[in-house]
């Protein structure tokens, strides 16, 4: 039986990054993966969805050719080619992770792992079982789509994200249940390519984790695009027909409505992959389908750690990667480590228009009893945005009046998923409003909207 310093269960973003960092630190490392390296993110999530959204973005731009001095006839798209490209992108990156495993001399063990005692894992693959020993075990099994009793996906009429990523037809009508990042990204993709899209959200606004002002601007943009949004609304029941689904909706005020859609996408959250892992038998605590850990990813069972979606929100690949590095360094005894502050983890939604944020919303900042000031700057005042033809957007910043601390930043508009990192760095470095004001931003760039938003907090913007 081979013994490793670190065995990582799960080869997704958190798992494979943890393994790479452990190997860099001289630890003999293995990764156990039951499907494909890269996990859901590379194969069925973050990456292939961005490939799909890129295609829909191009389709959107093709219909604006006249604005930029071009013309074209007989515009059309090939759905099979769009899907095929997204799958090839996923394959390329998964193969890239396999290369990294070989480069760092990490042993990849195919199969499903189960804790089998102190420092021991039982791995099952194609009916055969092998045992593996490890001084440290890192659980990185991720999560999967949550289902609703009575609304179970069938892969035909009712989809999860997996079926939505490889559609064999472009549905004429689509019902999306849930308006978080996953639901809205799919709603954006299918609406841009021509589907009639209805979004149902049980809470009182779409993208409910975002700042309320940004949610409102997003809802306005989505409605302008032709999406039908039903907030404070639940789905009471489904009736499957021949090629369509009838859904009964119930609003908070008790009113009901019936809509028919060719396809339904369930995007109502995720649950941790905690089953059949032997967690309880060794003393690992599970609460609401997620493993309980401390600030260092420690489960309370000696030598057993957990990271990523398995341990709870925010359910983001980059958060899992950071935790993977942190745990590897903790195991290796690296000094002067700092636990992850999840309020510094940026969130991005790659719909059209894009949405990004980091830190506290305005409401949360006020709830904390802080005296705050808020800056705003519209893309309409930015030369680069106008030149790009992307003048719809807003950057919003929230500061503590007394200390100048950047409490939060929230954006909607073109490429804001790239811009948000500026404020993520600022929060990590504990930059103050004065330091951001003193920073020189290049011209002409979209990044100038960040600077102007900071200036507006003191009522001194230069271009609006």
C-alpha positions in Angstrom: 0.0 0.0 0.0 1.5 3.3 -1.1 1.7 6.1 1.5 1.5 9.8 0.6 2.1 12.9 2.6 -1.1 14.4 1.1 -4.1 12.7 -0.6 -6.6 15.0 -2.2 -10.1 13.6 -2.8 -11.4 15.5 -5.8 -9.6 17.0 -8.8 -11.6 20.1 -9.3 -10.2 23.7 -9.0 -9.7 23.4 -5.2 -8.3 19.9 -5.3 -5.9 20.1 -8.1 -4.5 23.5 -7.0 -4.1 22.1 -3.5 -2.2 19.1 -4.9 0.1 21.4 -7.0 1.0 23.6 -4.1 1.6 20.6 -1.9 3.9 19.1 -4.5 5.7 22.4 -4.9 6.4 22.3 -1.1 8.0 18.9 -1.5 5.1 16.7 -0.3 4.4 13.4 -1.9 0.9 14.0 -3.3 -1.9 12.1 -4.8 -5.2 13.2 -6.3 -8.2 10.8 -6.4 -10.8 11.7 -9.0 -13.9 9.7 -10.1 -14.6 11.6 -13.3 -12.4 14.1 -15.2 -9.6 16.3 -13.8 -10.8 19.9 -13.5 -14.0 18.9 -11.8 -17.4 20.6 -12.5 -15.8 24.0 -13.1 -13.5 23.0 -16.0 -15.8 20.4 -17.5 -19.4 21.4 -16.7 -19.3 24.9 -15.1 -17.2 28.0 -15.2 -15.2 27.3 -18.4 -17.7 25.8 -20.9 -20.4 28.2 -19.9 -18.1 31.2 -20.7 -17.4 29.6 -24.1 -21.2 29.5 -24.7 -21.6 33.0 -23.5 -18.8 34.2 -25.8 -20.8 32.8 -28.7 -23.9 34.6 -27.6 -21.9 37.8 -27.1 -20.7 37.6 -30.7 -24.3 37.0 -31.9 -25.4 40.1 -30.0 -22.6 42.1 -31.6 -23.4 40.9 -35.1 -26.8 42.4 -34.7 -25.2 45.8 -34.0 -22.9 45.8 -37.1 -24.6 49.0 -38.5 -23.5 51.0 -35.4 -19.9 50.2 -36.3 -20.1 50.8 -40.0 -20.6 47.2 -41.2 -23.3 45.2 -42.9 -24.0 41.6 -43.4 -26.8 39.4 -44.7 -28.3 36.0 -43.8 -26.9 36.0 -40.2 -27.4 32.6 -38.6 -25.7 30.4 -36.0 -25.1 26.6 -35.7 -26.0 25.5 -32.2 -24.1 22.2 -32.6 -20.9 24.0 -33.4 -21.4 26.4 -30.5 -21.8 23.5 -28.1 -18.9 21.6 -29.7 -16.6 24.5 -29.3 -17.5 24.8 -25.6 -16.8 21.1 -25.1 -13.4 21.4 -26.9 -12.5 24.3 -24.6 -13.4 22.2 -21.6 -11.4 19.2 -22.9 -8.3 21.4 -23.6 -8.3 22.7 -20.0 -9.0 19.3 -18.5 -6.0 17.9 -20.4 -4.0 20.8 -19.2 -4.7 19.8 -15.6 -3.5 16.3 -16.4 -0.3 17.8 -17.8 0.2 19.8 -14.6 -0.2 16.6 -12.5 2.5 14.9 -14.5 4.7 18.0 -14.4 4.6 18.1 -10.6 4.9 14.3 -10.3 1.5 14.0 -8.6 -0.1 10.6 -8.6 -3.6 10.5 -10.1 -5.8 7.7 -8.8 -9.0 7.1 -10.7 -12.1 6.2 -8.6 -14.3 7.1 -5.8 -12.7 7.5 -2.4 -14.1 6.7 1.1 -12.5 7.4 4.5 -11.5 4.0 5.9 -9.9 5.0 9.2 -7.1 7.2 10.4 -5.0 8.2 7.4 -6.6 5.6 5.1 -8.7 5.8 2.0 -10.5 3.0 0.2 -10.8 3.7 -3.6 -13.3 2.0 -5.8 -12.9 2.0 -9.6 -14.8 -0.2 -12.0 -15.8 -2.5 -9.2 -12.2 -3.0 -8.0 -11.1 -1.7 -4.6 -7.7 -0.5 -3.5 -6.4 1.1 -0.3 -4.3 4.2 0.0 -2.6 5.7 3.0 -1.9 9.4 3.6 -0.6 11.4 6.5 -3.0 14.2 5.5 -6.3 13.9 3.6 -7.9 16.9 1.9 -11.6 16.5 1.0 -12.5 18.5 -2.2 -15.5 16.7 -3.6 -17.4 19.8 -4.5 -21.1 20.1 -4.9 -23.9 19.4 -7.3 -27.2 21.0 -8.4 -30.0 21.0 -5.8 -33.2 19.5 -6.9 -36.8 20.3 -5.8 -39.2 17.5 -4.7 -41.7 17.0 -7.4 -39.6 18.9 -9.9 -36.8 16.4 -10.5 -34.8 16.9 -13.7 -35.4 14.3 -16.4 -32.6 15.4 -18.8 -35.2 16.0 -21.5 -37.8 18.7 -20.6 -36.4 19.6 -17.2 -32.7 20.4 -17.2 -29.9 21.0 -14.7 -26.8 22.9 -15.8 -25.4 19.8 -17.4 -28.2 19.4 -19.9 -28.4 23.2 -20.4 -24.8 23.2 -21.6 -25.3 20.6 -24.3 -28.7 21.4 -25.8 -29.6 19.5 -28.9 -32.2 22.1 -29.9 -32.6 25.8 -29.2 -35.9 25.9 -27.2 -38.4 28.5 -28.4 -39.4 29.1 -24.8 -37.5 28.5 -21.6 -38.3 28.7 -17.9 -35.4 29.3 -15.6 -36.1 28.7 -11.9 -33.6 30.6 -9.8 -31.9 33.9 -10.5 -28.5 33.5 -9.0 -25.4 33.5 -11.2 -26.0 30.1 -12.8 -29.6 30.8 -13.6 -29.0 34.3 -15.0 -26.1 33.2 -17.1 -28.2 30.5 -18.8 -31.1 32.9 -19.2 -28.7 35.4 -20.8 -27.3 32.8 -23.2 -30.6 31.5 -24.4 -32.3 34.8 -24.6 -29.6 36.3 -26.7 -29.8 33.4 -29.1 -33.6 33.9 -29.5 -35.4 31.9 -26.8 -38.4 33.5 -25.0 -37.1 33.4 -21.4 -39.0 33.6 -18.2 -37.1 33.7 -14.9 -38.8 32.9 -11.6 -37.2 33.9 -8.3 -38.6 33.2 -4.9 -36.9 36.2 -3.3 -38.0 39.7 -4.0 -35.3 40.5 -6.6 -33.1 38.9 -9.2 -29.5 38.3 -8.3 -30.5 38.6 -4.6 -26.9 38.4 -3.2 -25.9 41.5 -5.1 -26.3 45.1 -4.0 -29.9 46.1 -4.4 -29.2 49.0 -6.7 -27.2 46.7 -9.0 -30.0 44.1 -8.9 -32.5 46.8 -10.0 -30.3 47.9 -12.9 -29.8 44.3 -14.0 -33.5 43.6 -13.9 -34.1 46.7 -16.0 -31.5 45.5 -18.6 -32.9 42.0 -18.6 -36.5 43.2 -19.1 -35.3 45.5 -21.9 -33.8 42.4 -23.6 -37.2 40.7 -23.5 -36.8 38.5 -20.4 -39.9 38.0 -18.3 -39.0 38.3 -14.6 -41.2 36.9 -11.8 -39.8 37.8 -8.4 -41.3 36.9 -5.0 -42.8 34.0 -6.9 -42.6 30.2 -6.4 -43.3 27.3 -8.7 -46.2 25.3 -7.3 -46.3 22.4 -9.8 -45.2 21.1 -13.2 -47.3 19.3 -15.8 -45.2 17.6 -18.4 -46.7 17.4 -21.9 -45.5 16.3 -25.3 -42.4 18.5 -25.8 -43.3 21.2 -23.2 -43.9 21.8 -19.5 -46.8 23.7 -17.9 -45.8 25.4 -14.7 -48.1 27.0 -12.2 -46.5 30.0 -10.5 -47.7 31.6 -7.2 -46.7 35.1 -6.3 -46.3 36.3 -2.7 -49.7 38.0 -2.8 -51.3 34.6 -3.6 -52.0 35.2 -7.2 -51.3 32.3 -9.6 -50.4 32.1 -13.2 -49.7 29.3 -15.6 -47.0 29.4 -18.2 -45.8 26.9 -20.8 -42.2 26.4 -21.8 -40.4 23.9 -24.0 -37.7 23.5 -21.5 -37.1 24.2 -17.8 -33.7 24.9 -16.2 -33.4 24.3 -12.4 -30.9 26.7 -10.9 -32.0 26.7 -7.2 -28.7 26.2 -5.5 -26.3 23.4 -4.8 -25.7 20.7 -2.2 -22.4 19.3 -1.0 -21.1 15.9 -2.2 -20.9 14.3 1.2 -22.6 10.9 0.7 -20.9 7.6 0.9 -17.6 9.1 2.0 -17.4 7.6 5.5 -17.4 11.1 7.1 -19.5 10.4 10.1 -17.7 7.1 10.9 -14.5 9.0 11.4 -16.0 12.0 13.2 -16.2 14.6 10.4 -19.2 16.8 11.0 -21.7 17.6 8.3 -24.3 20.4 8.5 -26.8 21.0 5.8 -24.9 18.9 3.3 -21.6 20.7 3.9 -18.5 19.7 6.0 -17.8 21.9 9.0 -14.3 23.3 9.1 -12.4 26.0 11.0 -10.5 28.9 9.4 -7.7 26.6 8.3 -9.9 24.1 6.6 -9.4 21.6 9.5 -12.4 19.3 10.2 -11.5 18.6 13.8 -10.4 15.1 12.8 -6.6 14.9 12.9 -5.1 15.0 9.4 -8.4 15.5 7.6 -9.1 18.8 5.9 -11.9 20.1 3.6 -12.1 22.9 1.1 -14.2 24.5 -1.7 -17.9 24.1 -2.4 -17.9 21.1 0.0 -17.5 23.5 3.0 -20.1 26.1 1.9 -20.4 29.6 0.5 -19.3 31.4 -1.4 -19.5 28.6 -4.0 -16.8 29.9 -6.2 -13.8 28.2 -8.0 -11.4 30.9 -7.0 -12.3 30.7 -3.4 -11.7 26.9 -3.6 -8.3 27.5 -5.2 -7.3 29.9 -2.5 -8.4 27.4 0.2 -6.5 24.7 -1.5 -3.2 26.7 -1.4 -3.9 27.7 2.2 -4.4 24.1 3.4 -1.4 22.8 1.5 0.8 25.5 3.1 -0.8 24.7 6.5 0.1 21.0 6.1 3.7 21.9 5.1 4.2 24.2 8.0 4.6 27.4 6.1 4.9 30.3 8.6 2.9 33.6 8.8 -0.2 32.3 7.0 -3.4 34.3 7.1 -6.9 32.7 7.0 -9.2 33.5 4.1 -11.4 36.5 4.6 -14.4 35.6 2.4 -15.5 39.2 2.2 -12.5 39.8 0.0 -13.6 37.1 -2.5 -15.0 38.8 -5.6 -18.1 37.4 -7.2 -18.8 37.6 -11.0 -21.8 36.9 -13.1 -21.1 36.7 -16.9 -24.5 37.6 -18.2 -25.1 40.6 -20.5 -24.4 43.1 -19.0 -21.8 41.6 -16.7 -22.0 42.0 -12.9 -19.3 41.9 -10.3 -18.8 42.7 -6.7 -16.6 42.4 -3.6 -17.2 43.3 0.0 -20.3 44.5 1.6 -23.5 45.7 -0.1 -24.8 49.1 0.9 -27.5 47.5 3.0 -25.0 45.2 4.9 -22.7 48.1 5.5 -25.5 50.0 7.1 -26.6 47.0 9.1 -23.2 46.9 10.7 -23.7 50.3 12.2 -21.1 52.0 10.0 -21.3 55.6 9.0 -20.8 55.3 5.2 -20.5 57.3 2.1 -21.3 56.0 -1.4 -19.7 56.9 -4.7 -21.2 56.1 -8.1 -20.0 56.6 -11.7 -21.9 55.7 -14.8 -20.2 54.2 -17.9 -21.9 57.0 -19.9 -19.2 59.3 -18.5 -16.3 57.1 -19.7 -14.7 57.7 -23.1 -13.6 54.1 -23.6 -17.0 52.8 -22.8 -18.6 55.1 -25.4 -16.0 54.2 -28.0 -16.7 50.5 -27.4 -20.5 51.1 -27.8 -20.9 49.9 -24.2 -22.1 53.0 -22.4 -24.7 51.3 -20.1 -23.1 50.5 -16.7 -22.4 51.7 -13.2 -19.6 51.4 -10.7 -20.6 51.8 -7.0 -18.2 52.1 -4.1 -18.9 52.2 -0.4 -16.5 53.7 2.2 -16.4 54.1 6.0 -16.6 57.8 6.7 -14.4 57.7 9.7 -11.5 55.4 8.5 -11.7 55.6 4.7 -11.9 51.8 4.5 -13.3 50.4 1.3 -16.3 48.4 2.5 -17.6 47.2 -0.8 -17.6 47.7 -4.6 -20.4 46.7 -7.0 -20.5 47.0 -10.8 -22.7 46.3 -13.8 -21.5 46.8 -17.4 -19.0 45.7 -20.0 -16.0 43.7 -18.7 -16.7 44.5 -15.1 -15.7 40.9 -14.3 -12.2 42.0 -15.3 -12.4 45.3 -13.5 -13.4 44.0 -10.1 -10.0 42.7 -9.3 -8.8 46.2 -8.8 -11.0 46.6 -5.8 -10.3 43.1 -4.6 -6.6 44.0 -4.4 -7.5 47.2 -2.7 -9.4 45.4 0.0 -6.7 42.8 0.5 -4.1 45.6 0.9 -6.5 47.5 3.2 -6.3 50.5 0.9 -8.1 53.6 2.0 -10.2 56.0 0.0 -7.3 58.5 0.0 -4.9 56.0 -1.4 -7.3 55.0 -4.2 -7.8 58.7 -5.0 -4.0 59.1 -5.3 -3.7 56.2 -7.7 -3.2 57.0 -11.4 -5.5 55.1 -13.7 -4.6 54.9 -17.4 -6.6 56.7 -20.0 -8.6 55.8 -22.0 -9.7 52.7 -20.1 -12.8 51.3 -18.5 -10.8 51.2 -15.3 -11.2 55.0 -15.0 -14.8 54.3 -13.9 -13.3 52.8 -10.7 -11.4 56.0 -9.9 -14.3 58.2 -10.7 -16.6 56.2 -8.4 -14.1 56.7 -5.6 -13.9 60.4 -6.4 -17.7 60.6 -6.4 -17.8 59.4 -2.8 -16.4 62.8 -1.9 -18.6 64.5 -4.5 -15.7 65.4 -6.8 -15.9 63.3 -9.9 -14.3 64.8 -12.9 -16.4 63.5 -15.8 -20.0 63.6 -14.8 
